[in-house]
Amino acid sequence: EGFPYRYVTAEGPVEIEDLGELTFAAIESMAARYLGAQGGRRYAEQFSAEDEVMVRLAPEHWHSEVLG
């Protein structure tokens, strides 16, 4: 958001998984890591949709840069 600007890219193979009925549980589990159990549940209740997918990246190459 401010100077000096930074970024990271990662490259590698990906897997795309259609979550279907597991969407709520997957989103709740990921959100709970950052928001705690109650916050994760609230986030999943507001966010979940039936057409969500999960993308898993297996990083093979990393690049980071500081500009400025």
PDB file with SEQRES, HELIX, SHEET and CRYST1 records, atoms N, CA, C and O in Angstrom:
SEQRES   1 A   68  GLU GLY PHE PRO TYR ARG TYR VAL THR ALA GLU GLY PRO          
SEQRES   2 A   68  VAL GLU ILE GLU ASP LEU GLY GLU LEU THR PHE ALA ALA          
SEQRES   3 A   68  ILE GLU SER MET ALA ALA ARG TYR LEU GLY ALA GLN GLY          
SEQRES   4 A   68  GLY ARG ARG TYR ALA GLU GLN PHE SER ALA GLU ASP GLU          
SEQRES   5 A   68  VAL MET VAL ARG LEU ALA PRO GLU HIS TRP HIS SER GLU          
SEQRES   6 A   68  VAL LEU GLY                                                  
HELIX    1 AA1 GLY A   20  LEU A   22  5                                   3    
HELIX    2 AA2 THR A   23  PHE A   47  1                                  25    
SHEET    1 AA1 2 TYR A   5  GLU A  11  0                                        
SHEET    2 AA1 2 HIS A  61  LEU A  67 -1                                        
SHEET    1 AA2 2 VAL A  14  ASP A  18  0                                        
SHEET    2 AA2 2 VAL A  53  LEU A  57 -1                                        
CRYST1    1.000    1.000    1.000  90.00  90.00  90.00 P 1           1          
ATOM      1  N   GLU A   1       0.813  -1.198   0.000  1.00  0.00           N  
ATOM      2  CA  GLU A   1       0.000   0.000   0.000  1.00  0.00           C  
ATOM      3  C   GLU A   1       0.850   1.253   0.000  1.00  0.00           C  
ATOM      4  O   GLU A   1       0.378   2.319  -0.394  1.00  0.00           O  
ATOM      5  N   GLY A   2       2.083   1.146   0.430  1.00  0.00           N  
ATOM      6  CA  GLY A   2       2.932   2.322   0.482  1.00  0.00           C  
ATOM      7  C   GLY A   2       4.333   2.011   0.001  1.00  0.00           C  
ATOM      8  O   GLY A   2       4.709   0.849  -0.152  1.00  0.00           O  
ATOM      9  N   PHE A   3       5.095   3.054  -0.234  1.00  0.00           N  
ATOM     10  CA  PHE A   3       6.461   2.947  -0.711  1.00  0.00           C  
ATOM     11  C   PHE A   3       7.376   2.422   0.389  1.00  0.00           C  
ATOM     12  O   PHE A   3       7.206   2.885   1.516  1.00  0.00           O  
ATOM     13  N   PRO A   4       8.303   1.531   0.199  1.00  0.00           N  
ATOM     14  CA  PRO A   4       8.603   0.864  -1.070  1.00  0.00           C  
ATOM     15  C   PRO A   4       7.602  -0.256  -1.347  1.00  0.00           C  
ATOM     16  O   PRO A   4       7.166  -0.949  -0.428  1.00  0.00           O  
ATOM     17  N   TYR A   5       7.247  -0.428  -2.605  1.00  0.00           N  
ATOM     18  CA  TYR A   5       6.267  -1.439  -2.997  1.00  0.00           C  
ATOM     19  C   TYR A   5       6.927  -2.809  -3.044  1.00  0.00           C  
ATOM     20  O   TYR A   5       8.093  -2.934  -3.418  1.00  0.00           O  
ATOM     21  N   ARG A   6       6.172  -3.837  -2.661  1.00  0.00           N  
ATOM     22  CA  ARG A   6       6.691  -5.208  -2.624  1.00  0.00           C  
ATOM     23  C   ARG A   6       5.681  -6.137  -3.279  1.00  0.00           C  
ATOM     24  O   ARG A   6       4.475  -5.890  -3.261  1.00  0.00           O  
ATOM     25  N   TYR A   7       6.210  -7.221  -3.862  1.00  0.00           N  
ATOM     26  CA  TYR A   7       5.311  -8.244  -4.360  1.00  0.00           C  
ATOM     27  C   TYR A   7       6.020  -9.598  -4.388  1.00  0.00           C  
ATOM     28  O   TYR A   7       7.249  -9.676  -4.364  1.00  0.00           O  
ATOM     29  N   VAL A   8       5.214 -10.662  -4.440  1.00  0.00           N  
ATOM     30  CA  VAL A   8       5.717 -12.028  -4.526  1.00  0.00           C  
ATOM     31  C   VAL A   8       4.870 -12.760  -5.554  1.00  0.00           C  
ATOM     32  O   VAL A   8       3.650 -12.600  -5.590  1.00  0.00           O  
ATOM     33  N   THR A   9       5.520 -13.566  -6.390  1.00  0.00           N  
ATOM     34  CA  THR A   9       4.787 -14.449  -7.292  1.00  0.00           C  
ATOM     35  C   THR A   9       5.235 -15.876  -7.020  1.00  0.00           C  
ATOM     36  O   THR A   9       6.370 -16.115  -6.609  1.00  0.00           O  
ATOM     37  N   ALA A  10       4.343 -16.812  -7.249  1.00  0.00           N  
ATOM     38  CA  ALA A  10       4.654 -18.231  -7.114  1.00  0.00           C  
ATOM     39  C   ALA A  10       4.129 -18.939  -8.349  1.00  0.00           C  
ATOM     40  O   ALA A  10       3.033 -18.645  -8.828  1.00  0.00           O  
ATOM     41  N   GLU A  11       4.919 -19.874  -8.862  1.00  0.00           N  
ATOM     42  CA  GLU A  11       4.532 -20.649 -10.036  1.00  0.00           C  
ATOM     43  C   GLU A  11       4.633 -22.127  -9.724  1.00  0.00           C  
ATOM     44  O   GLU A  11       5.516 -22.560  -8.984  1.00  0.00           O  
ATOM     45  N   GLY A  12       3.722 -22.897 -10.295  1.00  0.00           N  
ATOM     46  CA  GLY A  12       3.756 -24.341 -10.128  1.00  0.00           C  
ATOM     47  C   GLY A  12       2.437 -24.949 -10.550  1.00  0.00           C  
ATOM     48  O   GLY A  12       1.504 -24.226 -10.902  1.00  0.00           O  
ATOM     49  N   PRO A  13       2.345 -26.270 -10.521  1.00  0.00           N  
ATOM     50  CA  PRO A  13       1.104 -26.939 -10.922  1.00  0.00           C  
ATOM     51  C   PRO A  13      -0.025 -26.668  -9.924  1.00  0.00           C  
ATOM     52  O   PRO A  13       0.209 -26.491  -8.728  1.00  0.00           O  
ATOM     53  N   VAL A  14      -1.247 -26.641 -10.444  1.00  0.00           N  
ATOM     54  CA  VAL A  14      -2.415 -26.402  -9.596  1.00  0.00           C  
ATOM     55  C   VAL A  14      -3.416 -27.540  -9.730  1.00  0.00           C  
ATOM     56  O   VAL A  14      -3.479 -28.225 -10.751  1.00  0.00           O  
ATOM     57  N   GLU A  15      -4.187 -27.719  -8.683  1.00  0.00           N  
ATOM     58  CA  GLU A  15      -5.333 -28.632  -8.679  1.00  0.00           C  
ATOM     59  C   GLU A  15      -6.563 -27.783  -8.403  1.00  0.00           C  
ATOM     60  O   GLU A  15      -6.552 -26.941  -7.505  1.00  0.00           O  
ATOM     61  N   ILE A  16      -7.617 -28.000  -9.167  1.00  0.00           N  
ATOM     62  CA  ILE A  16      -8.873 -27.288  -8.942  1.00  0.00           C  
ATOM     63  C   ILE A  16      -9.905 -28.319  -8.512  1.00  0.00           C  
ATOM     64  O   ILE A  16     -10.159 -29.294  -9.219  1.00  0.00           O  
ATOM     65  N   GLU A  17     -10.495 -28.091  -7.346  1.00  0.00           N  
ATOM     66  CA  GLU A  17     -11.454 -29.032  -6.768  1.00  0.00           C  
ATOM     67  C   GLU A  17     -12.804 -28.342  -6.609  1.00  0.00           C  
ATOM     68  O   GLU A  17     -12.912 -27.294  -5.971  1.00  0.00           O  
ATOM     69  N   ASP A  18     -13.836 -28.951  -7.204  1.00  0.00           N  
ATOM     70  CA  ASP A  18     -15.200 -28.464  -7.031  1.00  0.00           C  
ATOM     71  C   ASP A  18     -15.673 -28.943  -5.660  1.00  0.00           C  
ATOM     72  O   ASP A  18     -15.756 -30.147  -5.418  1.00  0.00           O  
ATOM     73  N   LEU A  19     -15.980 -28.015  -4.773  1.00  0.00           N  
ATOM     74  CA  LEU A  19     -16.305 -28.372  -3.395  1.00  0.00           C  
ATOM     75  C   LEU A  19     -17.738 -28.863  -3.210  1.00  0.00           C  
ATOM     76  O   LEU A  19     -18.012 -29.635  -2.291  1.00  0.00           O  
ATOM     77  N   GLY A  20     -18.636 -28.433  -4.057  1.00  0.00           N  
ATOM     78  CA  GLY A  20     -20.019 -28.878  -3.953  1.00  0.00           C  
ATOM     79  C   GLY A  20     -20.579 -28.661  -2.562  1.00  0.00           C  
ATOM     80  O   GLY A  20     -20.583 -27.541  -2.053  1.00  0.00           O  
ATOM     81  N   GLU A  21     -21.054 -29.736  -1.947  1.00  0.00           N  
ATOM     82  CA  GLU A  21     -21.673 -29.652  -0.620  1.00  0.00           C  
ATOM     83  C   GLU A  21     -20.666 -29.358   0.482  1.00  0.00           C  
ATOM     84  O   GLU A  21     -21.066 -29.011   1.593  1.00  0.00           O  
ATOM     85  N   LEU A  22     -19.387 -29.485   0.213  1.00  0.00           N  
ATOM     86  CA  LEU A  22     -18.355 -29.252   1.227  1.00  0.00           C  
ATOM     87  C   LEU A  22     -17.917 -27.791   1.293  1.00  0.00           C  
ATOM     88  O   LEU A  22     -17.032 -27.448   2.077  1.00  0.00           O  
ATOM     89  N   THR A  23     -18.524 -26.928   0.482  1.00  0.00           N  
ATOM     90  CA  THR A  23     -18.114 -25.531   0.412  1.00  0.00           C  
ATOM     91  C   THR A  23     -18.108 -24.861   1.779  1.00  0.00           C  
ATOM     92  O   THR A  23     -17.103 -24.258   2.155  1.00  0.00           O  
ATOM     93  N   PHE A  24     -19.194 -24.948   2.527  1.00  0.00           N  
ATOM     94  CA  PHE A  24     -19.291 -24.275   3.813  1.00  0.00           C  
ATOM     95  C   PHE A  24     -18.186 -24.746   4.750  1.00  0.00           C  
ATOM     96  O   PHE A  24     -17.509 -23.923   5.365  1.00  0.00           O  
ATOM     97  N   ALA A  25     -17.993 -26.053   4.868  1.00  0.00           N  
ATOM     98  CA  ALA A  25     -16.995 -26.599   5.787  1.00  0.00           C  
ATOM     99  C   ALA A  25     -15.585 -26.170   5.389  1.00  0.00           C  
ATOM    100  O   ALA A  25     -14.769 -25.858   6.257  1.00  0.00           O  
ATOM    101  N   ALA A  26     -15.287 -26.150   4.091  1.00  0.00           N  
ATOM    102  CA  ALA A  26     -13.946 -25.762   3.637  1.00  0.00           C  
ATOM    103  C   ALA A  26     -13.679 -24.291   3.928  1.00  0.00           C  
ATOM    104  O   ALA A  26     -12.601 -23.943   4.408  1.00  0.00           O  
ATOM    105  N   ILE A  27     -14.643 -23.428   3.644  1.00  0.00           N  
ATOM    106  CA  ILE A  27     -14.465 -21.995   3.897  1.00  0.00           C  
ATOM    107  C   ILE A  27     -14.373 -21.732   5.394  1.00  0.00           C  
ATOM    108  O   ILE A  27     -13.541 -20.937   5.832  1.00  0.00           O  
ATOM    109  N   GLU A  28     -15.206 -22.380   6.171  1.00  0.00           N  
ATOM    110  CA  GLU A  28     -15.167 -22.204   7.625  1.00  0.00           C  
ATOM    111  C   GLU A  28     -13.810 -22.628   8.191  1.00  0.00           C  
ATOM    112  O   GLU A  28     -13.254 -21.939   9.046  1.00  0.00           O  
ATOM    113  N   SER A  29     -13.281 -23.745   7.726  1.00  0.00           N  
ATOM    114  CA  SER A  29     -11.996 -24.241   8.207  1.00  0.00           C  
ATOM    115  C   SER A  29     -10.864 -23.264   7.881  1.00  0.00           C  
ATOM    116  O   SER A  29     -10.027 -22.975   8.736  1.00  0.00           O  
ATOM    117  N   MET A  30     -10.838 -22.758   6.651  1.00  0.00           N  
ATOM    118  CA  MET A  30      -9.778 -21.812   6.269  1.00  0.00           C  
ATOM    119  C   MET A  30      -9.911 -20.495   7.020  1.00  0.00           C  
ATOM    120  O   MET A  30      -8.914 -19.944   7.485  1.00  0.00           O  
ATOM    121  N   ALA A  31     -11.127 -19.988   7.144  1.00  0.00           N  
ATOM    122  CA  ALA A  31     -11.344 -18.707   7.822  1.00  0.00           C  
ATOM    123  C   ALA A  31     -11.037 -18.811   9.313  1.00  0.00           C  
ATOM    124  O   ALA A  31     -10.557 -17.848   9.913  1.00  0.00           O  
ATOM    125  N   ALA A  32     -11.305 -19.958   9.912  1.00  0.00           N  
ATOM    126  CA  ALA A  32     -11.063 -20.125  11.350  1.00  0.00           C  
ATOM    127  C   ALA A  32      -9.580 -20.008  11.691  1.00  0.00           C  
ATOM    128  O   ALA A  32      -9.238 -19.635  12.813  1.00  0.00           O  
ATOM    129  N   ARG A  33      -8.703 -20.316  10.756  1.00  0.00           N  
ATOM    130  CA  ARG A  33      -7.262 -20.168  11.006  1.00  0.00           C  
ATOM    131  C   ARG A  33      -6.900 -18.719  11.329  1.00  0.00           C  
ATOM    132  O   ARG A  33      -5.998 -18.456  12.123  1.00  0.00           O  
ATOM    133  N   TYR A  34      -7.608 -17.796  10.709  1.00  0.00           N  
ATOM    134  CA  TYR A  34      -7.295 -16.375  10.857  1.00  0.00           C  
ATOM    135  C   TYR A  34      -8.245 -15.642  11.788  1.00  0.00           C  
ATOM    136  O   TYR A  34      -7.859 -14.663  12.426  1.00  0.00           O  
ATOM    137  N   LEU A  35      -9.490 -16.110  11.871  1.00  0.00           N  
ATOM    138  CA  LEU A  35     -10.523 -15.382  12.607  1.00  0.00           C  
ATOM    139  C   LEU A  35     -10.984 -16.088  13.871  1.00  0.00           C  
ATOM    140  O   LEU A  35     -11.833 -15.564  14.591  1.00  0.00           O  
ATOM    141  N   GLY A  36     -10.441 -17.271  14.156  1.00  0.00           N  
ATOM    142  CA  GLY A  36     -10.922 -18.059  15.281  1.00  0.00           C  
ATOM    143  C   GLY A  36     -12.184 -18.814  14.895  1.00  0.00           C  
ATOM    144  O   GLY A  36     -12.737 -18.589  13.818  1.00  0.00           O  
ATOM    145  N   ALA A  37     -12.644 -19.709  15.766  1.00  0.00           N  
ATOM    146  CA  ALA A  37     -13.779 -20.581  15.449  1.00  0.00           C  
ATOM    147  C   ALA A  37     -15.055 -19.791  15.177  1.00  0.00           C  
ATOM    148  O   ALA A  37     -15.727 -20.032  14.174  1.00  0.00           O  
ATOM    149  N   GLN A  38     -15.394 -18.856  16.053  1.00  0.00           N  
ATOM    150  CA  GLN A  38     -16.628 -18.091  15.871  1.00  0.00           C  
ATOM    151  C   GLN A  38     -16.549 -17.173  14.649  1.00  0.00           C  
ATOM    152  O   GLN A  38     -17.494 -17.090  13.865  1.00  0.00           O  
ATOM    153  N   GLY A  39     -15.421 -16.489  14.497  1.00  0.00           N  
ATOM    154  CA  GLY A  39     -15.255 -15.611  13.351  1.00  0.00           C  
ATOM    155  C   GLY A  39     -15.262 -16.378  12.043  1.00  0.00           C  
ATOM    156  O   GLY A  39     -15.815 -15.905  11.049  1.00  0.00           O  
ATOM    157  N   GLY A  40     -14.649 -17.567  12.030  1.00  0.00           N  
ATOM    158  CA  GLY A  40     -14.644 -18.404  10.837  1.00  0.00           C  
ATOM    159  C   GLY A  40     -16.041 -18.845  10.443  1.00  0.00           C  
ATOM    160  O   GLY A  40     -16.383 -18.870   9.260  1.00  0.00           O  
ATOM    161  N   ARG A  41     -16.848 -19.192  11.438  1.00  0.00           N  
ATOM    162  CA  ARG A  41     -18.230 -19.595  11.144  1.00  0.00           C  
ATOM    163  C   ARG A  41     -19.028 -18.425  10.586  1.00  0.00           C  
ATOM    164  O   ARG A  41     -19.747 -18.577   9.598  1.00  0.00           O  
ATOM    165  N   ARG A  42     -18.905 -17.251  11.217  1.00  0.00           N  
ATOM    166  CA  ARG A  42     -19.627 -16.072  10.710  1.00  0.00           C  
ATOM    167  C   ARG A  42     -19.209 -15.737   9.280  1.00  0.00           C  
ATOM    168  O   ARG A  42     -20.050 -15.416   8.440  1.00  0.00           O  
ATOM    169  N   TYR A  43     -17.906 -15.813   9.012  1.00  0.00           N  
ATOM    170  CA  TYR A  43     -17.408 -15.525   7.669  1.00  0.00           C  
ATOM    171  C   TYR A  43     -18.008 -16.511   6.662  1.00  0.00           C  
ATOM    172  O   TYR A  43     -18.496 -16.103   5.609  1.00  0.00           O  
ATOM    173  N   ALA A  44     -17.971 -17.800   6.983  1.00  0.00           N  
ATOM    174  CA  ALA A  44     -18.498 -18.818   6.069  1.00  0.00           C  
ATOM    175  C   ALA A  44     -19.985 -18.639   5.837  1.00  0.00           C  
ATOM    176  O   ALA A  44     -20.460 -18.836   4.719  1.00  0.00           O  
ATOM    177  N   GLU A  45     -20.731 -18.270   6.867  1.00  0.00           N  
ATOM    178  CA  GLU A  45     -22.175 -18.059   6.709  1.00  0.00           C  
ATOM    179  C   GLU A  45     -22.473 -16.920   5.742  1.00  0.00           C  
ATOM    180  O   GLU A  45     -23.470 -16.965   5.021  1.00  0.00           O  
ATOM    181  N   GLN A  46     -21.619 -15.901   5.719  1.00  0.00           N  
ATOM    182  CA  GLN A  46     -21.837 -14.756   4.835  1.00  0.00           C  
ATOM    183  C   GLN A  46     -21.265 -14.978   3.439  1.00  0.00           C  
ATOM    184  O   GLN A  46     -21.703 -14.329   2.489  1.00  0.00           O  
ATOM    185  N   PHE A  47     -20.309 -15.871   3.296  1.00  0.00           N  
ATOM    186  CA  PHE A  47     -19.549 -15.998   2.061  1.00  0.00           C  
ATOM    187  C   PHE A  47     -19.964 -17.174   1.194  1.00  0.00           C  
ATOM    188  O   PHE A  47     -19.910 -17.074  -0.031  1.00  0.00           O  
ATOM    189  N   SER A  48     -20.369 -18.270   1.783  1.00  0.00           N  
ATOM    190  CA  SER A  48     -20.548 -19.529   1.062  1.00  0.00           C  
ATOM    191  C   SER A  48     -21.521 -19.417  -0.102  1.00  0.00           C  
ATOM    192  O   SER A  48     -22.568 -18.774  -0.022  1.00  0.00           O  
ATOM    193  N   ALA A  49     -21.126 -20.072  -1.182  1.00  0.00           N  
ATOM    194  CA  ALA A  49     -21.980 -20.211  -2.352  1.00  0.00           C  
ATOM    195  C   ALA A  49     -21.738 -21.612  -2.908  1.00  0.00           C  
ATOM    196  O   ALA A  49     -20.664 -22.178  -2.703  1.00  0.00           O  
ATOM    197  N   GLU A  50     -22.696 -22.164  -3.591  1.00  0.00           N  
ATOM    198  CA  GLU A  50     -22.586 -23.532  -4.089  1.00  0.00           C  
ATOM    199  C   GLU A  50     -21.584 -23.676  -5.234  1.00  0.00           C  
ATOM    200  O   GLU A  50     -21.150 -24.791  -5.524  1.00  0.00           O  
ATOM    201  N   ASP A  51     -21.208 -22.587  -5.886  1.00  0.00           N  
ATOM    202  CA  ASP A  51     -20.334 -22.699  -7.051  1.00  0.00           C  
ATOM    203  C   ASP A  51     -18.871 -22.375  -6.745  1.00  0.00           C  
ATOM    204  O   ASP A  51     -18.119 -22.025  -7.654  1.00  0.00           O  
ATOM    205  N   GLU A  52     -18.463 -22.485  -5.502  1.00  0.00           N  
ATOM    206  CA  GLU A  52     -17.084 -22.211  -5.122  1.00  0.00           C  
ATOM    207  C   GLU A  52     -16.180 -23.389  -5.483  1.00  0.00           C  
ATOM    208  O   GLU A  52     -16.613 -24.541  -5.478  1.00  0.00           O  
ATOM    209  N   VAL A  53     -14.930 -23.087  -5.793  1.00  0.00           N  
ATOM    210  CA  VAL A  53     -13.919 -24.121  -6.030  1.00  0.00           C  
ATOM    211  C   VAL A  53     -12.723 -23.820  -5.143  1.00  0.00           C  
ATOM    212  O   VAL A  53     -12.547 -22.689  -4.691  1.00  0.00           O  
ATOM    213  N   MET A  54     -11.893 -24.841  -4.891  1.00  0.00           N  
ATOM    214  CA  MET A  54     -10.653 -24.660  -4.153  1.00  0.00           C  
ATOM    215  C   MET A  54      -9.501 -24.871  -5.135  1.00  0.00           C  
ATOM    216  O   MET A  54      -9.482 -25.849  -5.882  1.00  0.00           O  
ATOM    217  N   VAL A  55      -8.552 -23.954  -5.126  1.00  0.00           N  
ATOM    218  CA  VAL A  55      -7.381 -24.058  -5.983  1.00  0.00           C  
ATOM    219  C   VAL A  55      -6.172 -24.284  -5.087  1.00  0.00           C  
ATOM    220  O   VAL A  55      -5.896 -23.484  -4.193  1.00  0.00           O  
ATOM    221  N   ARG A  56      -5.453 -25.374  -5.328  1.00  0.00           N  
ATOM    222  CA  ARG A  56      -4.243 -25.683  -4.566  1.00  0.00           C  
ATOM    223  C   ARG A  56      -3.047 -25.521  -5.488  1.00  0.00           C  
ATOM    224  O   ARG A  56      -3.000 -26.100  -6.574  1.00  0.00           O  
ATOM    225  N   LEU A  57      -2.091 -24.734  -5.046  1.00  0.00           N  
ATOM    226  CA  LEU A  57      -0.870 -24.493  -5.800  1.00  0.00           C  
ATOM    227  C   LEU A  57       0.291 -25.191  -5.109  1.00  0.00           C  
ATOM    228  O   LEU A  57       0.481 -25.040  -3.902  1.00  0.00           O  
ATOM    229  N   ALA A  58       1.068 -25.955  -5.868  1.00  0.00           N  
ATOM    230  CA  ALA A  58       2.298 -26.569  -5.352  1.00  0.00           C  
ATOM    231  C   ALA A  58       3.461 -25.721  -5.869  1.00  0.00           C  
ATOM    232  O   ALA A  58       3.941 -25.950  -6.979  1.00  0.00           O  
ATOM    233  N   PRO A  59       3.923 -24.742  -5.079  1.00  0.00           N  
ATOM    234  CA  PRO A  59       4.926 -23.810  -5.584  1.00  0.00           C  
ATOM    235  C   PRO A  59       6.241 -24.491  -5.938  1.00  0.00           C  
ATOM    236  O   PRO A  59       6.790 -25.272  -5.160  1.00  0.00           O  
ATOM    237  N   GLU A  60       6.730 -24.173  -7.133  1.00  0.00           N  
ATOM    238  CA  GLU A  60       8.027 -24.668  -7.585  1.00  0.00           C  
ATOM    239  C   GLU A  60       9.017 -23.532  -7.782  1.00  0.00           C  
ATOM    240  O   GLU A  60      10.224 -23.715  -7.624  1.00  0.00           O  
ATOM    241  N   HIS A  61       8.507 -22.371  -8.125  1.00  0.00           N  
ATOM    242  CA  HIS A  61       9.359 -21.212  -8.355  1.00  0.00           C  
ATOM    243  C   HIS A  61       8.762 -20.012  -7.633  1.00  0.00           C  
ATOM    244  O   HIS A  61       7.557 -19.771  -7.715  1.00  0.00           O  
ATOM    245  N   TRP A  62       9.601 -19.258  -6.923  1.00  0.00           N  
ATOM    246  CA  TRP A  62       9.190 -18.055  -6.207  1.00  0.00           C  
ATOM    247  C   TRP A  62       9.977 -16.871  -6.750  1.00  0.00           C  
ATOM    248  O   TRP A  62      11.131 -17.015  -7.153  1.00  0.00           O  
ATOM    249  N   HIS A  63       9.355 -15.712  -6.760  1.00  0.00           N  
ATOM    250  CA  HIS A  63      10.061 -14.475  -7.096  1.00  0.00           C  
ATOM    251  C   HIS A  63       9.505 -13.380  -6.209  1.00  0.00           C  
ATOM    252  O   HIS A  63       8.290 -13.203  -6.122  1.00  0.00           O  
ATOM    253  N   SER A  64      10.383 -12.648  -5.554  1.00  0.00           N  
ATOM    254  CA  SER A  64       9.943 -11.515  -4.744  1.00  0.00           C  
ATOM    255  C   SER A  64      10.738 -10.283  -5.160  1.00  0.00           C  
ATOM    256  O   SER A  64      11.864 -10.389  -5.644  1.00  0.00           O  
ATOM    257  N   GLU A  65      10.148  -9.144  -4.968  1.00  0.00           N  
ATOM    258  CA  GLU A  65      10.770  -7.910  -5.410  1.00  0.00           C  
ATOM    259  C   GLU A  65      10.391  -6.764  -4.481  1.00  0.00           C  
ATOM    260  O   GLU A  65       9.257  -6.685  -4.009  1.00  0.00           O  
ATOM    261  N   VAL A  66      11.319  -5.905  -4.231  1.00  0.00           N  
ATOM    262  CA  VAL A  66      11.065  -4.645  -3.521  1.00  0.00           C  
ATOM    263  C   VAL A  66      11.389  -3.549  -4.526  1.00  0.00           C  
ATOM    264  O   VAL A  66      12.512  -3.457  -5.021  1.00  0.00           O  
ATOM    265  N   LEU A  67      10.397  -2.723  -4.820  1.00  0.00           N  
ATOM    266  CA  LEU A  67      10.566  -1.660  -5.811  1.00  0.00           C  
ATOM    267  C   LEU A  67      10.781  -0.345  -5.095  1.00  0.00           C  
ATOM    268  O   LEU A  67       9.893   0.133  -4.388  1.00  0.00           O  
ATOM    269  N   GLY A  68      11.926   0.231  -5.267  1.00  0.00           N  
ATOM    270  CA  GLY A  68      12.200   1.524  -4.681  1.00  0.00           C  
ATOM    271  C   GLY A  68      13.125   1.425  -3.567  1.00  0.00           C  
ATOM    272  O   GLY A  68      13.465   2.437  -2.955  1.00  0.00           O  
TER     273      GLY A  68                                                      
END                                                                             
